[in-house]
Amino acid sequence: MSTGKYEKQQMNKNTNSKWTMLLLTMVCYLFFYTGRHNFGWAISGLSKELNVSYGFIGWISFAMLIGYALGQLINGNLSDRLSPKLMVLTGAYLSIATNVAISFANDARLILFLWGINGYFQSLAWAPGGKIINNWWDSTERGKAFGFYTMSAGLSSVVTYVLSIFLLQQGYEWRMLFRLPVLCLLVTATIFFIFIKDRPEGSELNATSGSDTDISWRHRYRMVLSNSNFLLICIAFGFESMARYGLIFWVPIHYLGDNWKQQPQSVWVTFFLPLGMALGALCFGWLSDTVLKGNRMVAIRGGMLISCLLTLSMYFVDKNHFGLSATLMLGAGFFVYGPQACFWPLSPDLLGLRHNGTGTGIMNMFGYLFAALGEPLIGRIIDVSGSTHVIFIVVALACLTSTSIIAVVYQKMKKSEFRPIAART
């Protein structure tokens, strides 16, 4: 066989393999939110049965998000040293077990504890999954790859919303929302475990002189935390996540209300939120790689500014206006979540592959820390004001703050003529 023909076959094999690994990771993550975003749909029934205020519900949500943030700080670093495949599987199975345990709980304080550790278990998936993708995809196509990966997270919300709405409309109580949807995760996590590979055979990270394990965990944290531009991007990502979770957790409450069974079609307005998120992730990843030629911060800045305007307008819209509400919800989801597909590739761009897992984990830690701080705040404001429309004011302010920070970082890096590490090595 000629050398040229052999090289072409190897190239085709590598292309097929990287798509296979991406799709396996996506399919697994597609059902991860069945163990996390189901909570918003259980709030109404849980609150009534256990006599829990929305303020305390906010603290339960806070516990999960803090658990997730802490997990990101730890597990991103671990994914640079351990098998990402095993970390994802461990997180999936432990999250399933915790959800089932919550479904039998009758004490709100116990639910707070269990939901908090569930956040940590859920954190075992994203950064390790991103590590697998970065191992298989090079810098010129990571925007596209992370667009698909982030889209799977958005679609995960779609799946969870559809399953939760269906179960509620069939008359199932809130406890079943913690038992039935996670069965899908059980199946897909097992498929992931059987077929996934951490990295291509013979990749440079497997070489003894360039292995991941020759760098200490302290060095990884020091390298990431000393990068001021990356930390500012993490703060901008934190406000983006505060906006995102402000919508994900509280929009179901806004549209459920006390009489949703008299107007069941209003609940389906919420379906357009995760649908818009999934579409936004795919489009923003493509946009940053092709139209903007890797200029990811311009895409982030534009997306967050538009999401600010859309969510602010939702404050003035009556939730009974189905068509207008659905359109705004689709747009808000598209622009508030789409920029995430551009945030994630900034980790290997600024830090390089060897510190990417740690960087991704720290970025996600910022995201969930900020989101956690927003949850009890929103819950308290709803209790005091008696209106769920205030959700959109808080979200709009978070979007505007994210826009401002990313604009400052962009100007700083533009002056320094920044080029991604991957393009320099």
N, C-alpha and C positions, 0 to 999 in steps of 0.2 A: 504493500500500500504506500502511495506517495506521501511525502511529509505534508504537503498542502492539504490533501484529502483527509489525512489523520487529524490535522489541526482544526479543519472545518467541522469534523465529527465531534471533536472535543468541545469546540465552541458551542455547537448545537446542544450537546449534552449538558454543558454548564448552564446554558440559557433555560433549558427545560427544568433543570434541578432548582435553579433559583426561583422560578415561578412556582414550582411545586412547594418549596419551603414557605414561600410567601402565602400561598393559598391555604396551606395547612395551619399556619399561624393565624391567619384571618378567620378561618372557620372555627378554630378553638375560641378565639377572642369574641367571635360573633355572639356567643352565648354566655360570656362571663358576666354581663350586666344583669342576667337573670338572678344573680345572687347579690345584687347591689341596688339597681334602680327599681326593683320591685317595692322598695320601702315606701316610696312616695304614694303608691296606690293602696298601701296598707294603712296609711296614717289615719284616714277617716274612721275606719272600723276599729282600729287599735285605740284611738283616742276616746271613742265613745265607750267601748267595752271596759277599758281599764281606767277610765276617767282621768285622762292625761291632758294637760294643757298643751297648746301649740308651742308655748315657750319651752316646755320640757321636751317636746318632740324635736325641737330645734337642737337641744343638747344631745339627744340620741343620734341625730344626724351628724352633729359636731364630733361625737365620739368615733363614728365610723371614719370620717374624713381625717381626723387626727391619727387614727390607727393606720390609715392608708398613707398619710404623709410620712409618718415615722418609718413605715415599711419601705417607702421609696428611698429614704435616706440610707437605709441599710441594704436593701436588696439590689439597688442599682450597682453598688460597689461589689456585692457578692456575685452578681451576674458577670463581672469581669474576671472572676476567679473560679466560680463553680459552673456546673452544667445548667444553662438557661432552660433546657428541656425539662429537667427534673424539678426546677424551681416552679415552672408554670404548672406542672402536674400536681405538685404538692399544694400550691395555692388553690387550685380548682377543687380538689377533694376536701380540703379542710373548710373551704367556704361553703360547700354543699352541706357538710355536717353541721356547721354553725347555723345555717338557715333553717335546717330541720329542727334544731334545738330551740330556736326562737319561736317556731310555730307551736310549741308546747308550753311556752312560758306564760305566766300569769302575773308577773311582777315587772313593772316598767323599769325598775333599776337593774334587774337581771337582763332585760332586753338591751338596755344601754350598754352593759358590759359585753354581752355577746355581739352586739352590732359593732362595738369598738374593735374587738379582736377579729371580727369578720373583715374589717377594713384592712387590717394587717395581712390577712390571708389573701385578700383580693390584690394586694400590692405586689404579690409574687409573680404577677403575669406580665404587666406592661413593659417594664424595663428589660427583663429577660427576653421577651418577645421581640422588642426593638433590637436587642443585641444580636439575635439570630438573623434578623433582616439586614442589619449592617454588615454582618459577616458574609452574607451572600450577595449583596448588591453594592456596586461601587458608587462613588460620589456623584457621578453624572446622572444617575437614575434614582437616587435616594428620595428625591421629592416625590416622584411617581410612586415608588414603593411605599413610602410612608403615607401618601395619599390614600392608597388602597388599605393600608393597615388602620389608619385613622377612620376610614370609611367603615371598616368592620366594627369599630367601636360605636360609631353612629348608628349603624344598622343593629347593633346589639341593643341599643335603646329602643329601636323600632320593634324588634322582636319582643322585648320585655314589656313594652307598652301594649302591644297587640294581645299578648298572652294574658296580661293583667286585666285589661278591659274585657276580654272575652270571659275570663273566670268570674269577674264581678257581675257581668250581665247575665251569666248563667246562674247567679245566686250563691256562688261560693263565698264563704266568709274570708276575712283577711288572712287567717292562718294558712289557708291553702296557697296563698301567694308566695309563701316561703317554702312550700313543699313541692309543688308540681313543676314550675318553670325550671328549677335547677336540675331536673332530670335530663334536660337537653344538654346542660353543661357536662354532666356525667358521661354522656355518650361521646361528645366531641373531644373532651379532654383525653379520653382513652384512645381515640383515633390518633390524636396529636402525638401521644406518647409512643405509639407503635411505629409511626412513619417519619417523624421529624428527625433531622440531624442538626447539631449545633452549628456546624460550619463545613465548608467544602473540604474534602480530603486533600491534604498537601498544602493547605493555605499557609500563608507566612506566619500566622499566629500560632501554628502548630510547631514551628521550628523551635528547637531548644533555645537558641539565642534570642528568639523574639517571642517567647511564650507570654501569655497573660500573667502567669504566676511569678515572673521575675520582677514585678513592680509591687511594692508594698501598698497595703490599703491606705496607710497614712499619706503616702506620696500621691495617690490618686485624689484623695480629698484635698490635699494642699494645692495640687495643680488646678483643680476645678474652682476652688474657693478663692484662689488668687487672681482669677480672670474677672476683672470688674465689669467688662461688657457682658459677659455671660451671666453674671449675677443680676445685672439690670434687666436682661432679657427674662430671667427667671421671675423677677418681680412683675414684669408686664404679663407673663404667663399666669402668675398668681391671680391677678385681677381678671384675666380672661376666664380662668377656672371658677372664680367667684361668680361671675356672670352666668356661666354655663350651668353650674349647680343650683344657682338661684332659680333658674328656669326649670331644670329637671326635677328638683324635689318639690317645688311649690306650685308649679303650674297645674298639676293634677288636683290639688286642693282648690285652686281658683275655679276650675271648671266643674269639679264634683259638687261643691256646695252642699246644701241640705236637700235640694230637690232635683238632683240629676236624673233620678228615675222617671220624673215627669217629662224631662227633656233629654233622653239618652243620647241624641245626636250631638249634643254639646260636648260630651266626653271625647268624641272622635276628633274634635279640634286639636286636642293634645297630640294626636298621632302625627300631625304635620310638623311638630317640633323635632323629634328624632329623625324624621324623614328628611327634613331640611339639613340637619346636621350631617347625615350620611352623604348627601349630595354635595354639600359644601366641602367636606373633607376631600372627596375625590377631585372636585374641580380646582380647589386651591393647590393641591399637590401638583396637578398637571400645569396649572398657571405658573407656578414658581419655577418649574423646570424648563418650560417652553417659551411662553410669552415674555416672562421677566428674566429669563436666562440665569436662574439661580438667585435672583434678588428677592429673597424670601421676606425681608422686613417691609418692603413696599406693599406686598400682598397682605401681611399682617396688619399694617397700619390702616389700609383701606377697609379691610374686613371689619375691624373693630369699630371704626368710625361709623360705618353704615349700620352695624348692629346696635350701636348707641341710639341712633335716630329711630330705628325700627322699634326697639323695646320701649323707648320713651313715648312713641305714638300709641303703643298698646295700652298705656295708662288711661287714655281718653276714650277707648273703645269699649262699649258694653259687650260683655261676654255672650250675650244672646244674639249678637250679629255674627252668625256662623260663617258666612263667606268671607267677610273682612277679617275676622279673627283668624281663620284658617290661613289666609294669605299672609298676614303679618307673622303668624307663628312659623310658617314655612320659611319666610325670609329671615326671621330672627335666628332660627336654628341654623340656616345656611351660613350666615355671616358671623355668628358668635362662635361656632365650632370649626368652620372651615379653616381658619388661620392656624389651628393646631397642627395641621399637616405641614405647615411651614415652620412652626416652632421646633418640632422634633429634629429635623436635619441640621438645625443650627448647633446641636450638641457635637456631632462629629466634625462639622465645619470649623468650629472654634477650638475644639479640644483634641481632635484626632480619634482614630478608632480605639486606641489603647485605653482611653479614659471615657469612651462614649457611654458605657453602661453606668458608670458613676455619675456622669453629667446628666444623662437622661433621668436617673433616679432623683438627683437633687432638683432638677427642673420640675419633675412631677411632685416632689415633696413641697416645693413652694406653691404649686398649683392647689394641692389639697389642703395645705395649711391655710391659705387665704380663703378657700371655699369653706373650710370648717368655721372660720371666724364669721363668715357671712350668715351661716345657717341660724344660730340662736338669735342673731340680730334681726333677721327677717321674721322669725317666729314671734319675737317680742313685739315688733312693730305691728304685726297682724293682730296680736292680742290687744294691744293698746288702741289701735285705730279702728279695729273691727272690720277692716276692709283688706281684701287680698290684692287689690290693685296696686298697693305700695310695692309689691314685688318688683314691678317693672321700673320704678324709680331707682331702687337699689341697683338693679341690673344695669340700667343705663349709665349710672355713675361709675360703676366698675368698668364698663366698656370704654368710657371716655378716659379714665385713668390709664388703662392699658394702652390706648392709642397714644396718649401723651408721652408715656415712658418709652415706647418703641420708637417714636419719632426722634426723641433725644438720642437714643443709642444709635439710630441710623445715621444721624448727622455726625456723631463722634467717629463712627467707623468709616464713614464716607471720607472724612478729612484725613484719616490714617491710611486710606487706600487699602482696606482690608481685602485679603484673598483667603478663601478657605484653606485650612491646613491640608486637606486631601489634595488640593490642586497644587500645593507647594512641595509635596513629598512624592 
